[in-house]
């Protein structure tokens, strides 16, 4: 299989009509590692918005059950791209996301901001560290994909272009990023989980490396120390080198799903999409009358 197989495959598709397939190819075949890292950092950025970070801290999920909360978020967000929005499991995932959000008084502008990070951060990550940037059609497909997800979440006034998403994210962060003690606790718990993803490496090294990939505004908002410039430069150079090496490797023949990732560990025997996430008012699923169903 040629190295540019997925690039050529995506170029032959229509970004408006085939956005789910294009996005699936990007996430599961062409850039599985990069997209996982980028989306993790996108989620991390949302903690720096005091309203979001405070709420996540108050629920206790990201501080008390960090692994499960991380896994559930990744699995729920993946279902529409892996299966298509109209698949029953993808619909169940969207219902679960909406059900969790409806339990809290979350303003629309926070939903729009979070959605913008899922479009903008991966693009910028691949520009900086990927084996190649997203093609114009792939970027347009990403916009269509998240507009479709946002519509199913009932989010109003979603940007129509990548430029609109980028402006929204940058302006929102300039206005809202600020230190919040609860957000720092959520960030610390997430960073502590991240350190377990690479057990063979010294934790201090992984922690500093992770902070070296954060921009100054994010570090300041979370109250983190800035790594020395030499550490930041060498960390980012290492990722750029990885991207250049990846450019020489053959295209992936098999997809990488979230459940395949070694650091997603909550469901070794499979999971039921309707039981993922939180149930602030109690789980509506009768647990004694359902059997676990695997999904991958």
Backbone torsions as a table, in degrees:
resi	resn	phi	psi	omega
1	UNK	NA	130.6	-177.6
2	UNK	-65.1	151.1	-179.6
3	UNK	-60.6	-32.2	-176.5
4	UNK	-96.8	22.5	-175.9
5	UNK	-55.2	-51.0	-174.0
6	UNK	-73.1	-29.2	175.1
7	UNK	-65.6	-45.3	179.1
8	UNK	-67.5	-39.0	178.9
9	UNK	-61.9	-45.8	-179.5
10	UNK	-67.0	-34.2	179.8
11	UNK	-66.0	-24.7	-179.7
12	UNK	-83.8	-5.5	-177.8
13	UNK	-102.5	162.8	179.7
14	UNK	-95.5	120.9	-175.3
15	UNK	-60.0	-33.9	-179.4
16	UNK	-75.4	-45.4	-176.3
17	UNK	-80.3	-39.0	-170.7
18	UNK	-109.0	28.9	-172.9
19	UNK	-62.3	-32.6	179.7
20	UNK	-67.1	-45.0	-179.8
21	UNK	-64.8	-43.3	179.7
22	UNK	-62.3	-46.0	-179.4
23	UNK	-64.5	-38.8	176.9
24	UNK	-61.2	-43.6	178.8
25	UNK	-62.2	-38.8	179.1
26	UNK	-65.1	-47.7	-172.6
27	UNK	-77.6	-40.9	-170.2
28	UNK	-99.4	-19.5	-177.9
29	UNK	-118.0	-54.6	-171.2
30	UNK	-78.0	-44.1	-175.0
31	UNK	-133.0	49.3	-174.1
32	UNK	-61.0	-43.8	-179.3
33	UNK	-69.8	-46.9	-178.5
34	UNK	-61.5	-43.9	-177.4
35	UNK	-67.6	-36.3	176.7
36	UNK	-63.8	-43.3	178.4
37	UNK	-64.7	-45.9	-176.3
38	UNK	-64.0	-43.7	-179.9
39	UNK	-68.5	-30.9	175.1
40	UNK	-65.6	-43.0	178.0
41	UNK	-69.9	-30.9	175.4
42	UNK	-62.2	-45.4	177.7
43	UNK	-63.2	-38.9	-179.9
44	UNK	-61.6	-37.5	-179.9
45	UNK	-61.5	-33.9	-176.2
46	UNK	-65.2	-24.2	178.7
47	UNK	-62.5	-28.3	-175.1
48	UNK	-75.4	-5.4	171.8
49	UNK	-88.7	114.3	-171.8
50	UNK	-51.5	-41.2	-179.0
51	UNK	-63.1	-39.6	-179.6
52	UNK	-73.3	-50.0	-178.4
53	UNK	-61.1	-38.8	-180.0
54	UNK	-64.9	-44.0	-179.8
55	UNK	-63.8	-44.7	-180.0
56	UNK	-61.6	-36.1	177.4
57	UNK	-68.2	-42.1	-177.0
58	UNK	-66.0	-32.2	178.4
59	UNK	-70.0	-25.7	-179.8
60	UNK	78.3	-2.3	-174.9
61	UNK	-71.7	-42.4	-176.6
62	UNK	-81.1	-10.3	177.0
63	UNK	-107.1	-31.5	-178.1
64	UNK	-95.5	-30.2	-179.4
65	UNK	-135.0	58.0	-169.6
66	UNK	-61.2	-46.0	-178.2
67	UNK	-60.0	-49.2	-178.7
68	UNK	-63.6	-42.8	-178.9
69	UNK	-63.7	-40.1	177.5
70	UNK	-62.7	-48.4	-177.8
71	UNK	-63.0	-45.7	-178.4
72	UNK	-62.0	-42.4	179.4
73	UNK	-60.6	-46.5	-178.6
74	UNK	-64.1	-43.3	-177.9
75	UNK	-67.8	-41.2	-179.9
76	UNK	-67.3	-41.3	-178.9
77	UNK	-71.5	-25.9	-177.6
78	UNK	-76.9	-31.1	-169.5
79	UNK	-52.9	-46.4	-179.6
80	UNK	-63.9	-36.6	-179.5
81	UNK	-73.4	-35.1	-179.0
82	UNK	-74.3	-34.5	-171.0
83	UNK	-116.3	-18.2	-173.0
84	UNK	96.7	145.7	-173.8
85	UNK	-60.4	-29.5	-174.4
86	UNK	-90.7	-2.7	176.9
87	UNK	-66.8	141.2	-179.0
88	UNK	-54.1	-39.1	-179.6
89	UNK	-69.6	-36.3	177.3
90	UNK	-67.7	-39.1	176.8
91	UNK	-64.1	-39.1	178.1
92	UNK	-64.4	-38.3	178.5
93	UNK	-63.6	-43.5	179.1
94	UNK	-64.4	-39.9	176.8
95	UNK	-61.9	-39.8	179.6
96	UNK	-65.1	-44.1	178.0
97	UNK	-59.5	-47.5	-178.7
98	UNK	-67.0	-37.2	179.4
99	UNK	-63.4	-40.4	177.5
100	UNK	-65.2	-44.0	-176.7
101	UNK	-68.0	-34.3	-177.5
102	UNK	-67.4	-16.6	179.7
103	UNK	-73.7	-9.7	-176.2
104	UNK	-130.5	157.0	179.8
105	UNK	-89.0	81.4	-176.8
106	UNK	-100.8	123.4	-178.9
107	UNK	-70.9	151.8	-178.4
108	UNK	-59.1	-34.3	-176.3
109	UNK	-65.6	-28.8	176.1
110	UNK	-72.2	-39.8	175.8
111	UNK	-59.8	-45.5	-178.9
112	UNK	-62.3	-41.1	179.6
113	UNK	-61.9	-48.7	180.0
114	UNK	-58.1	-43.7	178.8
115	UNK	-60.2	-40.1	-178.9
116	UNK	-63.6	-34.8	-180.0
117	UNK	-64.8	-33.1	-179.3
118	UNK	-70.5	-21.4	176.9
119	UNK	-90.3	-44.3	-169.1
120	UNK	-83.9	-45.4	-174.1
121	UNK	-62.3	-45.3	177.5
122	UNK	-60.5	-39.0	179.2
123	UNK	-61.6	-46.1	-179.5
124	UNK	-68.7	-35.3	176.9
125	UNK	-62.0	-48.3	-178.7
126	UNK	-66.7	-34.3	174.0
127	UNK	-58.5	-40.4	-174.6
128	UNK	-86.4	-38.1	-167.5
129	UNK	-128.7	-10.7	-175.4
130	UNK	-76.4	169.2	176.7
131	UNK	-70.0	-20.0	173.6
132	UNK	-163.5	160.2	173.3
133	UNK	-75.7	166.2	170.5
134	UNK	-65.8	139.2	170.7
135	UNK	-69.8	163.3	-179.1
136	UNK	-57.1	-41.4	-179.9
137	UNK	-67.0	-37.3	178.0
138	UNK	-66.8	-39.3	178.6
139	UNK	-67.1	-41.8	177.4
140	UNK	-62.8	-39.6	178.3
141	UNK	-63.2	-38.3	177.2
142	UNK	-61.6	-40.8	177.4
143	UNK	-62.4	-47.8	179.1
144	UNK	-61.3	-40.4	-178.1
145	UNK	-61.3	-48.6	-176.7
146	UNK	-77.1	-24.0	170.6
147	UNK	-66.1	-39.4	178.3
148	UNK	-66.2	-41.3	177.6
149	UNK	-64.7	-45.1	179.6
150	UNK	-60.8	-38.6	178.1
151	UNK	-62.8	-38.5	179.5
152	UNK	-73.1	-16.7	174.6
153	UNK	-94.1	-1.2	178.3
154	UNK	73.4	27.0	-179.2
155	UNK	-85.0	124.3	-180.0
156	UNK	-86.5	163.0	171.1
157	UNK	56.4	45.3	178.7
158	UNK	-77.3	135.3	177.5
159	UNK	-56.6	153.0	-176.9
160	UNK	-100.8	-11.4	-177.0
161	UNK	-134.6	164.3	175.3
162	UNK	-61.5	-41.9	179.8
163	UNK	-58.6	-38.0	177.4
164	UNK	-65.2	-42.4	177.1
165	UNK	-63.3	-43.6	-177.7
166	UNK	-64.5	-43.7	178.0
167	UNK	-62.8	-43.1	178.4
168	UNK	-58.6	-49.8	-177.2
169	UNK	-62.7	-48.4	-176.8
170	UNK	-64.8	-44.2	-179.7
171	UNK	-66.8	-39.4	-178.9
172	UNK	-64.7	-43.3	179.9
173	UNK	-66.2	-39.0	178.6
174	UNK	-61.4	-34.2	-177.9
175	UNK	-85.8	-34.3	-168.3
176	UNK	-109.8	-24.3	-177.9
177	UNK	-56.1	127.3	178.5
178	UNK	-165.2	158.7	-178.8
179	UNK	-74.3	136.6	176.8
180	UNK	-141.6	121.6	-176.6
181	UNK	-54.4	-40.6	179.2
182	UNK	-64.6	-39.6	177.7
183	UNK	-62.7	-38.8	178.4
184	UNK	-63.3	-38.9	177.6
185	UNK	-63.6	-41.4	178.0
186	UNK	-64.8	-42.8	178.8
187	UNK	-62.9	-42.5	179.5
188	UNK	-62.5	-41.8	180.0
189	UNK	-65.4	-41.5	178.8
190	UNK	-66.4	-41.2	179.3
191	UNK	-65.6	-38.2	177.3
192	UNK	-62.6	-38.0	175.8
193	UNK	-64.7	-42.3	-179.9
194	UNK	-57.4	-34.7	-178.6
195	UNK	-65.6	-22.7	179.5
196	UNK	-83.1	-10.2	-178.5
197	UNK	-72.2	-21.1	-177.1
198	UNK	-128.7	70.4	-171.4
199	UNK	-63.9	-21.0	-178.6
200	UNK	-81.4	-12.8	-178.9
201	UNK	-99.2	147.8	176.3
202	UNK	-59.1	133.8	-177.0
203	UNK	-59.7	-38.4	-179.9
204	UNK	-61.9	-38.7	179.6
205	UNK	-64.5	-46.0	-179.2
206	UNK	-65.0	-38.7	-178.9
207	UNK	-64.9	-45.9	179.6
208	UNK	-67.8	-40.1	178.0
209	UNK	-59.2	-42.6	-179.7
210	UNK	-64.0	-44.5	179.1
211	UNK	-66.2	-29.6	-179.9
212	UNK	-67.6	-18.9	179.3
213	UNK	-90.8	-4.4	178.6
214	UNK	-91.1	142.6	177.4
215	UNK	-76.8	166.1	-175.0
216	UNK	-59.9	-39.6	-177.9
217	UNK	-63.8	-40.0	179.0
218	UNK	-69.0	-44.1	177.9
219	UNK	-58.4	-44.7	-178.4
220	UNK	-65.4	-42.1	-177.8
221	UNK	-65.2	-32.1	-179.7
222	UNK	-92.2	-4.5	179.1
223	UNK	73.7	27.8	179.1
224	UNK	-91.9	146.6	174.3
225	UNK	-68.2	145.6	176.0
226	UNK	-80.7	127.8	175.7
227	UNK	-63.1	156.7	174.9
228	UNK	-55.6	148.0	-176.8
229	UNK	-57.6	-37.3	-179.9
230	UNK	-64.2	-37.4	178.4
231	UNK	-67.5	-43.7	178.3
232	UNK	-61.0	-46.0	-178.6
233	UNK	-63.4	-43.8	-177.5
234	UNK	-70.5	-35.5	179.1
235	UNK	-65.1	-45.2	-178.9
236	UNK	-71.1	-33.3	176.3
237	UNK	-64.7	-37.1	178.6
238	UNK	-63.3	-39.7	177.9
239	UNK	-68.7	-38.3	177.5
240	UNK	-64.5	-36.9	176.9
241	UNK	-64.6	-41.6	177.1
242	UNK	-58.4	-41.8	179.0
243	UNK	-62.0	-41.0	179.7
244	UNK	-66.9	-36.5	177.2
245	UNK	-67.5	-41.8	180.0
246	UNK	-61.1	-29.5	179.8
247	UNK	-62.1	-24.6	-176.8
248	UNK	-90.8	-9.2	-175.2
249	UNK	-86.7	154.9	178.3
250	UNK	-68.3	160.8	179.4
251	UNK	-65.6	148.2	177.3
252	UNK	-70.6	131.6	178.7
253	UNK	-91.5	-25.6	-178.2
254	UNK	-116.8	144.8	-179.0
255	UNK	-75.3	153.1	172.7
256	UNK	-110.5	112.5	177.6
257	UNK	-93.7	162.2	178.5
258	UNK	-56.4	-41.5	-179.0
259	UNK	-63.9	-17.6	179.2
260	UNK	-83.1	-15.3	-175.4
261	UNK	-72.2	133.9	-175.5
262	UNK	-66.0	-22.1	-178.6
263	UNK	-90.6	0.5	172.0
264	UNK	-94.7	104.1	-163.1
265	UNK	-124.4	3.4	-172.4
266	UNK	-77.5	-20.3	-171.7
267	UNK	-132.5	68.2	-178.7
268	UNK	-63.9	-21.4	-178.6
269	UNK	-106.7	17.2	-178.9
270	UNK	97.6	172.6	-175.2
271	UNK	-146.9	158.7	174.0
272	UNK	-106.2	120.0	-174.5
273	UNK	-58.1	-30.3	-176.6
274	UNK	-76.7	-8.9	178.2
275	UNK	-104.0	-0.4	179.8
276	UNK	-76.8	156.6	176.7
277	UNK	85.7	-162.0	-176.5
278	UNK	-107.9	156.1	179.0
279	UNK	-131.9	79.4	-175.9
280	UNK	-56.9	-28.5	-179.4
281	UNK	-104.9	12.5	-177.7
282	UNK	100.8	139.1	-178.3
283	UNK	-69.2	125.1	-179.3
284	UNK	-79.2	-8.2	-177.8
285	UNK	-82.2	124.6	176.5
286	UNK	-71.9	100.0	-170.4
287	UNK	-64.1	-25.5	-177.4
288	UNK	-84.2	-4.1	-178.3
289	UNK	-116.0	6.5	179.8
290	UNK	-121.5	151.3	174.2
291	UNK	-108.5	152.7	178.7
292	UNK	-65.4	137.7	176.9
293	UNK	-119.5	133.5	179.2
294	UNK	-79.6	155.0	176.5
295	UNK	-151.2	137.4	179.3
296	UNK	-152.0	NA	NA
